Amino acid sequence: EAQVEAAVREAEQATKARTGPASQLSEWFDAGLQQVPGAAAVHGQRPLPPSYETAKWATEAVPLIRHARTGVIVWPVRLDLVPLYQQAEGQAEGHSRFLFGRMATT
């Protein structure tokens, strides 16, 4: 019985780890972004880590993330989402630019 209870607790913790907020931004990028089918938008599969928020001026097509304490803005770009951003740029008037970056934490 104790083994069953331990297995249930472990399964609940694993589920929470997959569905709760990401513990860091890199984890959110890996599990959090998915293209909305047929739309120039992305949505997160998991909530952002506690120190991040969606920037108030972000749109579905340009989902900017803001670090709450520092105010640093992050544009979540993943290579598998490049076609989405190309589609959004093609719909925009004027000249658009891409900034590809990589963020690492120590």
C-alpha positions in Angstrom: 0.0 0.0 0.0 2.8 2.4 0.8 4.4 1.7 -2.6 1.1 2.5 -4.3 0.8 5.8 -2.4 4.4 6.7 -3.3 3.8 5.9 -7.0 0.6 8.0 -7.0 2.5 10.9 -5.4 5.3 10.6 -7.9 2.8 10.6 -10.8 1.1 13.6 -9.4 4.4 15.5 -9.1 5.4 14.5 -12.6 2.0 15.8 -14.0 2.4 19.0 -12.1 5.9 19.5 -13.4 4.6 19.1 -17.0 1.6 21.4 -16.5 2.6 24.0 -14.0 4.7 27.0 -14.7 8.1 26.4 -16.2 10.9 26.7 -13.7 13.1 28.7 -16.1 12.7 30.4 -19.5 14.7 27.8 -21.4 12.3 25.1 -20.1 9.3 27.2 -21.2 10.8 27.6 -24.7 11.3 23.9 -25.0 7.8 23.0 -23.9 5.9 26.2 -24.1 5.5 27.5 -27.6 3.3 26.1 -30.2 2.0 27.6 -33.5 -1.8 28.1 -33.6 -2.8 26.0 -36.6 -3.7 28.2 -39.6 -2.9 31.5 -37.8 0.0 33.9 -37.4 0.1 33.4 -33.7 1.7 31.2 -31.0 0.4 30.2 -27.6 2.2 28.7 -24.6 1.7 25.1 -23.6 2.8 26.0 -20.0 2.6 29.2 -18.0 5.8 31.3 -18.0 8.2 31.0 -15.1 7.3 33.2 -12.1 9.8 36.0 -12.9 8.4 36.5 -16.5 5.2 38.0 -17.9 3.7 38.7 -21.3 4.5 42.2 -22.2 1.4 44.4 -22.1 2.0 45.6 -25.7 2.5 42.1 -27.1 0.1 40.7 -29.7 -0.7 37.2 -30.7 1.5 37.6 -33.8 4.3 39.2 -31.8 4.4 37.5 -28.3 6.9 39.6 -26.4 7.9 38.4 -22.9 9.1 40.7 -20.2 11.3 39.9 -17.2 9.4 41.5 -14.3 12.4 42.6 -12.2 14.8 43.9 -15.0 12.3 44.9 -17.7 14.3 43.0 -20.3 12.1 42.2 -23.3 12.4 38.7 -25.0 11.0 37.9 -28.4 10.5 34.1 -28.2 11.8 32.9 -31.5 12.4 29.2 -32.2 13.6 27.9 -35.5 10.6 25.6 -36.0 8.4 28.7 -35.8 10.3 30.7 -38.4 7.5 30.0 -41.1 5.0 31.6 -38.7 7.1 34.7 -38.3 7.7 34.8 -42.1 4.0 34.6 -42.7 3.4 37.5 -40.2 6.1 39.6 -41.8 4.6 39.0 -45.3 1.2 40.4 -44.0 2.8 43.5 -42.5 3.1 46.7 -44.4 6.5 48.4 -44.7 9.8 46.9 -43.8 10.1 44.3 -41.1 13.1 42.9 -39.4 13.9 39.7 -37.6 16.2 39.5 -34.6 17.4 36.0 -33.8 19.0 35.6 -30.4 20.0 33.0 -27.9 19.7 33.5 -24.2 21.7 31.4 -21.8 21.7 31.3 -18.1 24.5 30.4 -15.8 
